[in-house]
Amino acid sequence: MSIIRGLLFTYDIENTDDPKREEFIASKDVNSKKELVELFNKLTKPEFLEYTKSEQNWFIDSIEHFLMTGDSFDDVFKKMTTYFGAEVLDQQEFMRVLLSCLQHYDPEVVTNEQQPTNRRT
């Protein structure tokens, strides 16, 4: 679970270097899929694309594993204090949305109709 907490450090209150980012995070409804996607696209995607392909796969595989085992993700959310304006009501749904976004950022998963903006090898 620590790998997932590391990926979500952007949203952690201990990450205090950008007031505009903090305001943006707090303005989003983390229980809305649409707003979560907006949040992840703006803040998680750039960081995720900086990782190597094997690191990206590690994040994706880890989230998939914990979702398949039915994990509640309490170990992630209970150990983080975030800038979120509300409590995450469905932690598994939050992780499903995150997983979907990460998979979309992966150029090998993107369909032929969609062209990624940043290709990494």
BAFI-3210 file (N, C-alpha, C; in Angstrom, 3 decimals, decimal comma, padded with zeros to 6 digits):
// residues 121
n [1|2|3|4|5|6|7|8|9|10|11|12|13|14|15|16|17|18|19|20|21|22|23|24|25|26|27|28|29|30|31|32|33|34|35|36|37|38|39|40|41|42|43|44|45|46|47|48|49|50|51|52|53|54|55|56|57|58|59|60|61|62|63|64|65|66|67|68|69|70|71|72|73|74|75|76|77|78|79|80|81|82|83|84|85|86|87|88|89|90|91|92|93|94|95|96|97|98|99|100|101|102|103|104|105|106|107|108|109|110|111|112|113|114|115|116|117|118|119|120|121]
n.u [000,802|002,072|003,254|001,094|000,224|002,435|002,126|-000,102|000,819|000,843|-001,571|-001,487|-001,453|001,019|002,535|003,302|003,911|002,668|000,292|-001,765|-002,161|-003,048|-005,477|-006,845|-007,086|-008,702|-010,997|-012,265|-014,728|-014,239|-015,791|-017,024|-016,917|-016,296|-015,052|-012,923|-011,466|-010,711|-009,057|-007,039|-006,068|-004,913|-003,059|-001,964|-001,292|000,971|003,106|003,017|003,715|006,378|007,604|009,379|008,589|008,387|007,975|005,531|003,922|004,098|002,658|000,095|-000,336|-000,267|-002,503|-004,534|-004,252|-004,950|-007,570|-008,731|-008,547|-010,367|-009,736|-010,121|-008,765|-008,226|-005,739|-004,405|-005,935|-006,437|-003,993|-003,260|-003,489|-005,373|-005,810|-008,343|-011,697|-013,711|-014,522|-013,439|-015,902|-016,339|-013,855|-012,848|-014,029|-012,826|-010,215|-010,648|-011,272|-008,862|-007,143|-008,212|-007,615|-004,773|-004,267|-005,194|-003,320|-001,204|000,566|000,540|-001,887|-003,775|-006,232|-006,262|-007,668|-007,212|-004,634|-001,776|-000,493|002,050|004,527|006,269|009,089]
n.v [-001,205|001,174|002,058|003,011|005,078|006,705|007,462|009,038|011,180|013,798|014,827|014,937|016,519|017,003|017,700|020,615|022,792|024,414|026,651|027,232|024,762|023,324|024,653|024,017|021,233|021,084|022,229|020,323|017,749|014,851|012,667|012,537|011,148|012,468|014,856|013,778|012,620|014,964|016,062|014,059|014,097|016,612|016,718|014,171|012,837|014,229|013,663|010,855|010,199|010,769|008,650|005,545|003,012|000,495|001,269|002,600|000,425|-001,014|000,578|000,434|-002,373|-002,867|-001,445|-002,758|-005,345|-004,984|-004,108|-006,370|-008,180|-007,189|-005,252|-002,666|-000,309|001,151|001,305|003,102|005,505|006,064|006,663|008,996|012,513|014,657|017,283|017,180|018,287|016,865|013,734|010,691|008,745|006,260|004,319|002,271|002,858|005,313|004,390|002,766|004,689|006,105|004,049|003,593|006,056|006,011|003,834|004,879|006,856|005,389|004,764|002,300|001,210|002,901|003,385|003,151|005,346|007,333|009,481|009,613|012,397|012,478|010,469|007,727|005,600]
n.w [000,000|000,477|-001,868|-003,308|-001,658|-002,013|-004,691|-004,420|-002,984|-003,859|-003,103|-000,414|002,768|003,813|001,674|000,923|-000,871|-002,784|-002,953|-004,850|-006,089|-003,879|-003,341|-005,702|-005,450|-003,127|-004,115|-005,643|-005,932|-004,495|-004,584|-006,927|-010,039|-012,458|-011,552|-010,161|-012,250|-013,604|-011,648|-011,400|-014,041|-014,221|-012,054|-011,329|-013,686|-015,036|-013,253|-013,166|-015,787|-015,766|-014,590|-015,107|-017,550|-016,291|-013,644|-013,908|-014,655|-012,305|-010,470|-011,678|-011,696|-008,933|-007,919|-009,373|-008,297|-005,542|-005,852|-007,042|-004,963|-003,270|-001,417|001,030|000,980|003,195|004,441|002,864|002,874|005,588|006,613|005,506|005,381|003,641|001,139|000,277|000,053|001,183|002,777|001,310|000,134|-001,120|-001,271|-002,894|-005,363|-005,880|-006,270|-008,506|-010,411|-010,422|-011,329|-013,900|-015,088|-014,958|-016,629|-018,979|-019,421|-020,178|-023,001|-024,375|-023,814|-024,785|-027,283|-030,922|-031,859|-030,051|-029,352|-027,413|-025,499|-024,606|-025,276|-023,955|-023,710]
ca.u [000,000|002,905|003,468|-000,090|000,306|003,452|001,524|-001,101|001,443|000,458|-002,792|-001,244|-001,250|002,457|003,084|002,783|004,717|001,969|-001,055|-002,753|-002,462|-003,844|-006,826|-007,447|-007,462|-009,816|-012,192|-012,841|-015,532|-013,550|-016,793|-017,557|-015,981|-015,880|-014,100|-011,714|-010,716|-010,103|-007,986|-005,960|-005,477|-004,086|-001,995|-001,324|-000,768|002,348|004,050|002,987|004,433|007,814|008,102|009,741|007,507|008,256|007,358|004,119|003,269|004,063|001,502|-001,122|-000,479|-000,560|-003,905|-005,354|-004,180|-005,735|-008,987|-009,185|-008,656|-011,454|-009,181|-010,884|-007,828|-008,114|-004,328|-003,991|-006,652|-006,364|-002,651|-003,036|-004,350|-005,356|-006,440|-009,699|-012,701|-014,643|-014,010|-013,700|-016,953|-016,151|-012,424|-012,601|-014,387|-011,736|-009,083|-011,020|-011,124|-007,421|-006,612|-008,653|-006,815|-003,396|-004,258|-005,388|-002,066|-000,241|000,435|000,277|-003,274|-004,611|-006,684|-005,753|-008,377|-006,695|-003,187|-001,264|000,219|003,434|004,914|007,506|009,509]
ca.v [000,000|002,377|002,531|003,777|006,335|007,522|008,023|010,035|012,182|015,104|015,266|014,864|017,811|017,164|018,240|021,972|023,776|025,120|027,031|027,124|023,336|022,963|025,180|023,228|019,938|021,288|022,636|019,184|016,770|013,574|011,612|012,673|010,548|013,500|015,766|013,002|012,516|016,278|016,168|013,159|014,538|017,805|016,588|012,853|012,460|014,673|012,919|009,461|010,077|010,891|007,355|004,594|002,099|-000,543|001,902|002,807|-000,879|-001,377|001,281|-000,147|-003,743|-002,820|-001,046|-003,872|-006,445|-004,681|-004,078|-007,752|-008,879|-006,563|-004,420|-001,448|000,799|001,882|001,545|004,282|006,710|006,329|007,136|010,240|013,665|015,247|018,574|016,953|019,033|015,916|012,377|009,788|007,851|004,922|004,258|001,392|003,596|006,267|003,655|002,334|005,867|006,319|002,988|003,875|007,182|005,565|002,985|005,769|007,578|004,425|004,746|000,967|000,853|003,831|002,846|003,838|006,605|008,310|009,605|010,211|013,645|012,309|009,065|007,326|004,222]
ca.w [000,000|000,534|-003,236|-003,698|-000,889|-002,675|-005,903|-004,009|-002,135|-004,395|-002,433|001,026|003,417|004,044|000,438|001,113|-001,587|-003,853|-002,504|-005,940|-006,220|-002,706|-003,570|-006,779|-004,865|-002,198|-004,861|-006,358|-005,205|-004,687|-004,707|-008,280|-011,000|-013,405|-010,918|-009,874|-013,510|-013,815|-010,662|-011,786|-015,308|-014,010|-011,062|-011,273|-015,011|-015,327|-012,407|-013,596|-017,056|-015,505|-014,143|-016,156|-017,917|-015,266|-012,469|-014,252|-014,567|-010,885|-009,906|-012,250|-011,195|-007,495|-007,736|-009,873|-007,325|-004,352|-006,240|-007,269|-003,677|-002,504|-000,346|001,300|000,834|004,457|004,725|002,112|003,258|007,030|006,942|004,774|005,585|002,298|000,875|-000,210|000,797|001,803|002,943|000,187|000,615|-001,692|-001,548|-004,041|-006,571|-006,051|-006,848|-009,862|-011,278|-010,544|-012,194|-015,261|-015,580|-015,166|-017,813|-020,127|-019,639|-020,701|-024,456|-024,906|-023,554|-025,524|-028,566|-032,107|-032,043|-029,107|-029,409|-026,179|-025,677|-024,182|-025,453|-023,274|-023,984]
c.u [000,848|003,186|002,299|-000,116|001,331|002,912|000,555|-000,512|001,108|-000,698|-002,652|-000,925|000,220|003,177|002,580|003,522|003,977|000,528|-002,125|-003,155|-003,368|-005,287|-007,552|-007,928|-008,703|-011,111|-012,910|-013,627|-014,934|-014,514|-017,531|-016,523|-015,428|-014,821|-012,816|-010,843|-010,014|-008,894|-006,788|-005,274|-004,543|-002,876|-001,275|-000,651|000,662|003,397|004,156|003,803|005,940|008,430|008,492|008,535|007,312|007,645|005,871|003,347|003,119|002,880|000,196|-001,369|-000,846|-002,015|-004,829|-005,400|-005,084|-007,227|-009,528|-009,345|-009,732|-010,965|-010,005|-010,069|-007,771|-006,663|-003,800|-004,623|-006,569|-004,998|-002,296|-003,992|-004,248|-005,959|-007,874|-010,694|-013,705|-013,942|-014,346|-014,685|-016,789|-014,703|-012,100|-012,943|-013,316|-010,560|-009,398|-010,863|-009,640|-006,800|-006,970|-007,851|-005,391|-003,297|-004,415|-004,105|-001,007|-000,425|000,124|-001,171|-004,222|-004,973|-006,128|-006,419|-007,799|-005,181|-002,703|-000,484|001,687|003,786|006,228|007,829|010,222]
c.v [001,273|002,931|003,408|005,108|007,269|008,199|009,151|011,147|013,601|015,695|015,319|016,242|018,061|017,729|019,685|023,049|024,606|025,451|026,919|025,664|022,890|023,430|024,374|021,884|020,094|021,648|021,474|018,270|015,390|012,397|011,695|012,138|011,611|014,423|015,053|012,886|013,845|016,460|015,314|013,624|015,727|017,520|015,245|012,505|012,952|013,909|011,471|009,262|010,257|009,570|006,495|003,701|001,031|000,034|002,151|001,499|-001,323|-000,703|000,645|-001,546|-003,772|-002,467|-002,154|-005,009|-006,165|-004,556|-005,500|-008,513|-008,263|-005,699|-003,136|-000,180|001,681|002,216|002,771|005,531|007,044|006,879|008,422|011,310|014,456|016,644|018,413|017,684|018,150|014,574|011,556|008,738|006,426|004,815|003,355|002,103|004,650|005,578|003,135|003,501|006,170|005,299|003,253|005,016|006,747|004,705|003,829|006,538|006,685|004,321|003,364|000,544|001,711|003,232|003,672|005,193|007,700|008,327|010,243|011,482|013,526|010,838|008,790|005,902|003,648]
c.w [000,000|-000,862|-003,687|-002,946|-001,527|-003,928|-005,555|-003,142|-002,585|-003,602|-000,915|001,589|003,746|002,823|000,321|000,333|-002,625|-003,441|-003,599|-006,157|-005,083|-002,854|-004,641|-006,241|-003,996|-002,924|-005,539|-005,423|-005,480|-004,749|-006,041|-009,260|-011,950|-012,787|-010,507|-011,122|-013,805|-012,895|-011,064|-013,073|-015,109|-013,113|-011,051|-012,603|-015,257|-014,518|-012,874|-014,869|-016,907|-015,050|-015,339|-016,443|-016,839|-013,988|-012,710|-014,126|-013,121|-010,194|-010,379|-011,692|-009,711|-007,242|-008,215|-008,858|-006,126|-004,661|-006,412|-005,962|-002,784|-001,356|-000,192|001,081|002,069|004,771|003,978|002,730|004,747|007,440|006,217|005,267|004,295|002,279|000,386|000,683|001,509|001,959|001,698|000,683|000,118|-002,156|-002,723|-005,346|-006,886|-006,746|-008,243|-010,843|-011,492|-011,501|-013,650|-015,871|-015,872|-016,419|-019,077|-020,443|-020,261|-022,212|-025,038|-024,713|-024,374|-026,881|-029,717|-032,324|-031,171|-029,183|-028,120|-026,467|-025,330|-024,274|-024,766|-023,652|-022,802]
res [m|s|i|i|r|g|l|l|f|t|y|d|i|e|n|t|d|d|p|k|r|e|e|f|i|a|s|k|d|v|n|s|k|k|e|l|v|e|l|f|n|k|l|t|k|p|e|f|l|e|y|t|k|s|e|q|n|w|f|i|d|s|i|e|h|f|l|m|t|g|d|s|f|d|d|v|f|k|k|m|t|t|y|f|g|a|e|v|l|d|q|q|e|f|m|r|v|l|l|s|c|l|q|h|y|d|p|e|v|v|t|n|e|q|q|p|t|n|r|r|t]
***
